[in-house]
Amino acid sequence: MKRTLTLILIALLATIATRAASPVEYTKADSIKVVTMLQQAKTQRQGENPVLYFANQFIGIPYVGHTLELGDTEHLIVNLHELDCTTFIETVLALALCDKDDTRTWADYCRNLTKVRYRNGRMTDYTSRLHYFTWWAKDNQQLGIVREVTGSGNPFTATQTVNINYMTTHPSAYKQLKSHPEFVPIIRKYEQATNGETYRYIPKSKLAQGPSTSLGVIKSGDIVGIITRKAGLDTTHLGIAVWQNGRLHLLNASAIYHKVVLDSNTFFDYSQKQSSQLGIRVLRFVE
């Protein structure tokens, strides 16, 4: 009981400090959950991959999209009780960063979430958010948060040439672009600067292989971005790779299951049902 009260007090004090520093939208329950999880990790993680450890804490949390599209001005939104595939990964990485640095306050978590979510780790307006996976992966690598797992041969036998324009060709699909048409040319400039970049990826046909094959380059806890053939996009889904009984599975905030789940289907079987999916890029948290 005493330990619980101490954690709550720490969370509340950090909450006050964060409110004074910058606007953050959150619930008190989520701020307490963050501090509790970080304190528990000190004794409970015991060497387990930090991304996988924290990701497992969210299994069963409901899948809800568009949770960042609140209000008219960009501000940090923290929501641990409703997650989509992107906010799930961002949440887990922010927690893993805190655990890595042994910085376990609410303010520390908010600072790391900002670093993960926004270009160069700085939030300005809607255009500073890392909307495409290519932007997100590149920025988080430059900040030393993740590194790309890749190679010139097996299993990275396919090449993606990025051609993103979905946001600026479908601005009406985005609340902030509808409200702020002046953001469209800024986003377009970022899109055009990215187009033509090439990345190696693993074709989905290879996801049936086991850990003793070249696919074993993937480790449990690696972040995967699923490459799509859909025009104007680079990826359509994110998740975390998990080896289970010699087969690769996907831990993800799933629109199919409407919650965070470790899919009982293998990653190969899942991908074969998704005709628009081509394969995966792989990122690894830098411990």
C-alpha positions in Angstrom: 0.0 0.0 0.0 2.8 2.4 1.0 4.6 1.6 -2.3 1.5 2.4 -4.3 0.9 5.7 -2.6 4.5 6.7 -3.2 4.2 5.9 -7.0 1.0 7.9 -7.2 2.6 10.9 -5.4 5.6 10.7 -7.8 3.3 10.7 -10.8 1.2 13.6 -9.5 4.3 15.7 -8.8 5.7 15.0 -12.2 2.3 15.9 -13.7 2.4 19.3 -12.2 5.9 19.9 -13.5 4.9 18.8 -17.0 1.8 21.0 -17.1 4.0 24.0 -16.3 6.5 23.1 -19.0 4.3 22.4 -22.0 0.7 21.5 -22.9 0.0 17.8 -22.5 -3.3 16.1 -22.9 -3.7 12.9 -20.8 -5.6 11.3 -18.0 -4.4 11.0 -14.4 -4.8 7.2 -14.7 -2.4 7.1 -17.6 0.2 9.3 -15.9 0.1 7.0 -12.8 0.3 3.9 -15.1 3.5 5.3 -16.8 5.3 5.8 -13.5 4.1 2.5 -12.1 5.3 0.6 -15.1 8.7 2.3 -15.1 9.2 1.6 -11.4 8.1 -2.0 -11.8 10.5 -2.6 -14.7 13.5 -2.0 -12.4 12.9 -5.3 -10.8 10.5 -7.2 -13.1 12.2 -6.8 -16.6 15.3 -8.8 -15.5 17.1 -8.7 -18.9 14.1 -9.2 -21.1 14.1 -7.2 -24.3 12.8 -3.8 -23.2 10.5 -3.3 -26.2 9.0 -6.7 -25.8 8.7 -6.3 -22.1 6.7 -3.0 -22.3 4.7 -4.1 -25.3 3.4 -7.1 -23.4 2.0 -4.8 -20.8 -0.5 -3.5 -23.3 -2.0 -6.7 -24.6 -5.8 -6.4 -24.5 -5.8 -2.6 -24.7 -8.5 -1.5 -27.2 -7.5 -0.4 -30.8 -8.7 3.1 -31.5 -7.6 5.2 -34.4 -7.1 9.0 -34.7 -6.4 9.6 -31.0 -3.9 12.3 -31.9 -6.3 14.4 -33.9 -7.7 16.3 -31.0 -8.0 20.1 -30.9 -6.9 22.6 -33.5 -3.3 23.1 -32.4 -0.6 20.5 -32.1 0.1 19.4 -28.6 1.5 16.2 -26.9 -1.3 13.7 -26.5 -0.6 10.7 -24.2 -3.2 7.9 -24.4 -2.3 4.5 -23.0 -5.9 3.2 -22.8 -6.6 3.5 -26.6 -3.9 2.7 -29.1 -3.4 2.3 -32.9 -0.4 0.6 -34.5 1.7 3.8 -34.5 0.9 5.1 -31.0 1.5 1.6 -29.7 5.0 1.6 -31.0 5.6 5.2 -29.9 4.3 4.5 -26.4 6.5 1.4 -26.0 9.6 3.1 -27.3 9.2 6.1 -25.0 8.9 3.7 -22.0 12.0 1.7 -23.2 14.0 4.9 -23.5 13.1 5.9 -19.9 14.1 2.5 -18.7 17.4 2.5 -20.7 18.3 5.9 -19.1 16.9 5.1 -15.7 14.7 8.2 -15.9 11.4 7.2 -14.5 9.2 10.2 -14.0 6.1 11.3 -15.9 8.0 14.3 -17.3 10.8 12.0 -18.5 8.2 9.9 -20.4 6.6 12.9 -22.0 10.0 14.2 -23.1 10.8 10.8 -24.7 7.5 10.5 -26.4 8.0 13.9 -28.0 11.5 12.8 -29.1 10.0 9.7 -30.8 7.0 11.3 -32.4 8.3 14.5 -33.8 10.9 15.5 -36.4 14.3 16.1 -34.7 12.5 15.4 -31.4 10.9 18.8 -31.4 7.1 19.5 -31.6 6.1 22.7 -33.4 2.9 22.2 -35.4 1.2 19.4 -37.2 3.8 19.3 -39.9 6.5 18.4 -37.4 4.9 15.1 -36.7 6.5 12.1 -38.4 3.5 11.0 -40.3 5.1 8.4 -42.7 7.1 5.4 -41.5 10.0 6.4 -43.7 10.2 9.8 -41.9 9.8 8.1 -38.5 12.4 5.4 -39.1 15.0 7.9 -40.5 14.5 10.4 -37.7 14.6 7.9 -34.9 17.8 6.4 -36.4 19.4 9.8 -36.5 18.5 10.3 -32.9 20.1 7.0 -32.0 16.9 5.5 -30.7 16.7 2.6 -33.2 18.9 1.2 -36.0 17.8 -0.5 -39.2 18.4 -4.2 -39.5 19.2 -4.8 -43.2 21.6 -6.5 -45.6 22.3 -6.9 -49.3 21.3 -10.5 -49.5 19.0 -13.0 -47.8 16.5 -12.3 -46.4 16.5 -8.7 -47.6 16.1 -9.5 -51.3 13.6 -6.8 -52.3 14.0 -3.0 -52.7 11.5 -0.3 -52.0 11.7 3.0 -53.9 9.8 5.4 -51.8 7.0 7.4 -53.5 4.8 9.0 -50.9 2.1 11.6 -51.6 -1.0 10.2 -50.0 -1.4 13.0 -47.4 -1.2 15.8 -50.0 -3.3 14.0 -52.6 -6.0 13.2 -50.0 -5.9 16.3 -47.7 -9.7 15.9 -46.9 -8.9 12.6 -45.2 -6.9 14.5 -42.5 -8.6 16.7 -40.0 -5.7 19.1 -39.6 -5.0 19.5 -43.3 -8.7 20.3 -43.9 -8.5 22.9 -41.1 -5.1 24.2 -42.2 -4.6 24.1 -45.9 -1.4 26.1 -45.4 0.1 22.9 -44.1 -0.3 21.0 -47.3 2.6 22.5 -49.3 4.9 22.0 -46.2 4.0 18.3 -46.1 4.4 18.1 -49.9 7.9 19.5 -49.6 8.8 16.8 -47.1 7.2 14.1 -49.2 9.1 15.2 -52.3 12.4 15.4 -50.4 11.9 11.7 -49.4 10.8 10.3 -52.8 13.3 8.3 -54.6 15.0 7.0 -51.4 15.5 3.2 -51.5 15.4 0.6 -48.7 16.0 -3.1 -48.6 13.2 -5.2 -47.2 12.2 -8.8 -46.6 9.5 -10.1 -49.0 6.5 -11.6 -47.2 7.1 -15.0 -48.9 10.2 -15.4 -46.7 8.3 -14.9 -43.4 7.5 -18.7 -43.4 11.1 -19.5 -42.6 12.4 -20.4 -39.2 15.0 -18.8 -36.8 17.8 -21.1 -38.0 17.5 -19.6 -41.5 18.5 -16.2 -42.8 15.2 -14.9 -41.2 16.9 -15.4 -37.9 18.4 -11.9 -38.4 15.1 -10.8 -36.9 15.0 -10.9 -33.1 12.0 -10.9 -30.8 11.3 -7.2 -29.9 12.3 -5.9 -33.3 9.9 -3.3 -34.8 8.6 -4.0 -38.2 7.0 -1.7 -40.8 4.9 -3.5 -43.3 5.6 -2.3 -46.9 2.5 -1.7 -49.0 1.7 -1.6 -52.7 -1.0 1.1 -52.0 -0.3 4.2 -54.1 1.1 7.1 -52.2 2.1 5.2 -49.0 5.2 3.5 -47.8 3.8 1.3 -45.1 0.3 0.5 -43.8 1.0 -1.2 -40.5 3.5 -1.4 -37.7 4.1 -4.1 -35.1 6.7 -6.0 -33.1 8.2 -9.3 -34.1 8.0 -12.3 -31.7 9.4 -15.7 -32.3 7.1 -18.4 -30.9 7.5 -22.2 -31.3 10.0 -21.6 -34.2 7.7 -19.3 -36.1 7.5 -15.6 -36.4 4.4 -13.8 -35.0 3.2 -10.2 -34.9 2.5 -8.3 -31.6 0.5 -5.3 -32.7 -2.4 -2.9 -32.1 -4.8 -4.7 -34.4 -7.7 -3.2 -36.3 -8.7 -6.8 -37.1 -8.9 -7.9 -33.4 -9.8 -4.4 -32.2 -7.1 -4.6 -29.5 -3.4 -5.1 -28.8 -2.7 -8.7 -29.5 0.0 -11.3 -30.1 -1.5 -12.8 -33.2 -1.9 -16.6 -32.9 -1.6 -16.8 -36.7 2.0 -16.8 -37.9 3.3 -13.6 -39.4 3.5 -15.4 -42.8 -0.2 -16.6 -42.6 -1.3 -13.1 -41.6 0.6 -11.4 -44.4 -0.7 -13.9 -47.0 -4.2 -12.7 -46.3 -3.3 -9.1 -46.9 -2.9 -8.7 -50.7 -1.6 -5.2 -50.5 1.3 -6.1 -48.2 4.7 -6.7 -49.8 7.1 -7.4 -47.0 8.8 -5.8 -44.0 11.5 -3.4 -42.9 13.0 -4.1 -39.6 14.2 -1.7 -36.9 15.9 -2.5 -33.6 15.9 -0.5 -30.4 19.4 0.6 -29.4 19.9 -0.6 -25.8 
